[in-house]
Amino acid sequence: MAKKTATSRTYDDATGWLRDHGFDLLDAPGVQNRVFLKKNNCSAAIEKTDDGGVKIFAYPGYLVRGEISKLINRGYQQFLKTTKTEVPATADKLQALHQFTEELKEAIGAPSLYNESLGTVSENYIYDRVQDRDAPAAERPKRPWDKKTAKKGRK
């Protein structure tokens, strides 16, 4: 089976493609060669690399109260989480985010992976209810079975 490989684009080619396909581009304040993209209430940011290419700076997310949300999966429901709120991800929001992400990948020449083409992929998967499991190991509290107990000395 033949593999279709993505051809990477230059920053100028990518921004031109995005404009031609209905994306709104807004220059990032105080930073050169970085733009925010918006379409269908979804947003992301791309930036120019040192070699003239393009890379994603802020990953795609649905806009919730003007802030790019992060998609998280709790097993029973997907949610759109921002620094201030968390709302359920409805089918129309997920479809808009999936379409936005696929178009963005095509614009910058990134590969479209099989599992991602099936539907929207979350950044976090939190299926269980074990508290603090998703925190970095250094920040997790010691569990009772991890604590060493002093054994009484035997004679």
Solvent accessible surface area in square Angstrom, and as a share of the most:
residue,aa,sasa,rsa
1,M,237,1.06
2,A,100,0.77
3,K,183,0.78
4,K,201,0.85
5,T,107,0.62
6,A,48,0.37
7,T,107,0.62
8,S,100,0.65
9,R,74,0.27
10,T,68,0.39
11,Y,20,0.07
12,D,98,0.51
13,D,80,0.42
14,A,0,0.00
15,T,12,0.07
16,G,28,0.27
17,W,34,0.12
18,L,0,0.00
19,R,143,0.52
20,D,120,0.62
21,H,81,0.36
22,G,51,0.49
23,F,8,0.03
24,D,93,0.48
25,L,38,0.19
26,L,125,0.62
27,D,105,0.54
28,A,8,0.07
29,P,119,0.75
30,G,90,0.87
31,V,64,0.37
32,Q,160,0.71
33,N,77,0.40
34,R,51,0.19
35,V,6,0.04
36,F,65,0.27
37,L,0,0.00
38,K,93,0.39
39,K,43,0.18
40,N,92,0.47
41,N,64,0.33
42,C,0,0.00
43,S,7,0.05
44,A,0,0.00
45,A,0,0.00
46,I,0,0.00
47,E,27,0.12
48,K,77,0.32
49,T,41,0.24
50,D,163,0.84
51,D,128,0.66
52,G,19,0.19
53,G,17,0.17
54,V,22,0.13
55,K,102,0.43
56,I,37,0.19
57,F,95,0.40
58,A,26,0.20
59,Y,142,0.54
60,P,22,0.14
61,G,1,0.01
62,Y,30,0.11
63,L,26,0.13
64,V,15,0.09
65,R,202,0.74
66,G,72,0.69
67,E,48,0.22
68,I,50,0.25
69,S,4,0.03
70,K,79,0.33
71,L,9,0.04
72,I,4,0.02
73,N,20,0.10
74,R,59,0.22
75,G,44,0.43
76,Y,154,0.59
77,Q,62,0.27
78,Q,35,0.15
79,F,29,0.12
80,L,1,0.01
81,K,88,0.37
82,T,13,0.08
83,T,120,0.70
84,K,174,0.74
85,T,29,0.17
86,E,65,0.29
87,V,36,0.21
88,P,72,0.45
89,A,6,0.05
90,T,64,0.37
91,A,84,0.65
92,D,98,0.51
93,K,50,0.21
94,L,37,0.19
95,Q,134,0.60
96,A,22,0.17
97,L,7,0.03
98,H,45,0.20
99,Q,89,0.40
100,F,4,0.01
101,T,34,0.20
102,E,44,0.20
103,E,26,0.11
104,L,0,0.00
105,K,25,0.11
106,E,101,0.45
107,A,0,0.00
108,I,15,0.07
109,G,11,0.11
110,A,30,0.24
111,P,83,0.52
112,S,65,0.42
113,L,94,0.47
114,Y,166,0.63
115,N,89,0.46
116,E,42,0.19
117,S,53,0.34
118,L,125,0.62
119,G,27,0.26
120,T,33,0.19
121,V,61,0.35
122,S,8,0.05
123,E,92,0.41
124,N,52,0.27
125,Y,107,0.41
126,I,40,0.20
127,Y,137,0.52
128,D,56,0.29
129,R,220,0.80
130,V,65,0.38
131,Q,140,0.62
132,D,53,0.28
133,R,128,0.47
134,D,102,0.53
135,A,25,0.19
136,P,82,0.51
137,A,77,0.60
138,A,105,0.81
139,E,127,0.57
140,R,104,0.38
141,P,69,0.43
142,K,144,0.61
143,R,53,0.19
144,P,101,0.64
145,W,200,0.70
146,D,78,0.41
147,K,118,0.50
148,K,197,0.83
149,T,113,0.66
150,A,104,0.81
151,K,182,0.77
152,K,186,0.79
153,G,78,0.75
154,R,233,0.85
155,K,250,1.06
